[in-house]
Amino acid sequence: MANSLNGINLQALAELSVDFLGKTFAPLRSVARDFTGDPSGSGESVVTRYASALTAQDLSTGYTASDVTSSSVSISLNNMKGFSMGFSDYEVSRAAGDINWLTSVFLQPAYETVVDSIMTEIVSKVVSANFSNATTSAASAFDSDDIADIAGALSSRKVPRGERSVILSPTYYAAVQKDTIVGQANTYGGAEGVREYEGNRVHGFDLYEYTGAINGASATTTSENLQGFALHPSAIAIAARFPAAPADSYVQTENVYDPAVGCPLQLRSWYDATAGKHMVSVACLYGVAVGNAAALQRIKSA
């Protein structure tokens, strides 16, 4: 029989987060993802793979099988990030006893904290030691022409044209939005660029503004003046799992999937009798690994 602790309905709280997650997790679509509902423990590894580029054959004299190669990527589930919040009996009583209301107010910022930790880990891999190809441009000069050049560079390295993305800091994203080609609704073919600040397809790339840490994701990204990056999903791989459920029967758990991306998150609820607090937490077990180095181009300011 499922626990129903202190009036907290985790299923209802999880439903409140669906729309929020679908929007905030969008940049995760840009990388290779291995998400399942299997619970795991910290330190376990997941192996995924990407296909190497192929060369066209002369078939005029017959069909001869050529070798194909896939490269494996081992991802250690070495990050378990989350956020716990606690509400005292006094705080709950001041909210007319509605712990669900208190929790729902703070749950979305808690999700955002977990999202940001995952994205920061991804961005921290985007350094010259892992990805040597780079485009250098000041924010004031960065525009759709630079994205076209990056598209050509990726194609010359035989990176597939499908599923390409550009993730930019707000300053560089704004520079692209101000580009005449992107901004003029009659040129772009829709009103999104002018009305909604969402010119989200440029030269074959999905365009994302990421407001978290890019330049400050690590000391190296700061020193290398990173402001964004263009990539195919094979460049970086992420694996995520639900944390293993606690053995304590007094801890209520609810596993949540973001419908847009499928990243697994686990909600927990319990009452800490010693502290006199109603506790709620959100957590994700994940790992990030470098994939195909040719499939990413760094964008830096200097």
Secondary structure, 3 states (H helix, E strand, C coil): CCCCCCCCCHHHHHHHCHHHHHHHCHHHHHCEEEEEEEEECCCCEEEEEEECCCCCCCCCCCCCCCCCCEEEEEEECCEEEEEEEEEEHHHHHHCCCCHHHHHHHHHHHHHHHHHHHHHHHHHHCCCCCCCCCEEECCHHHCCHHHHHHHHHHHHHCCCCCCCCEEEECHHHHHHHHCCHHHHCHHHHCCCHHHHHCCCCEECCEEEEECCCCCCCCCHHHHHCCEEEEEECHHHEEEEEEEECCCCCCCCEEEEEECCCCCCEEEEEEEEECCCCEEEEEEEEEEEEEECCHHHEEEEECC
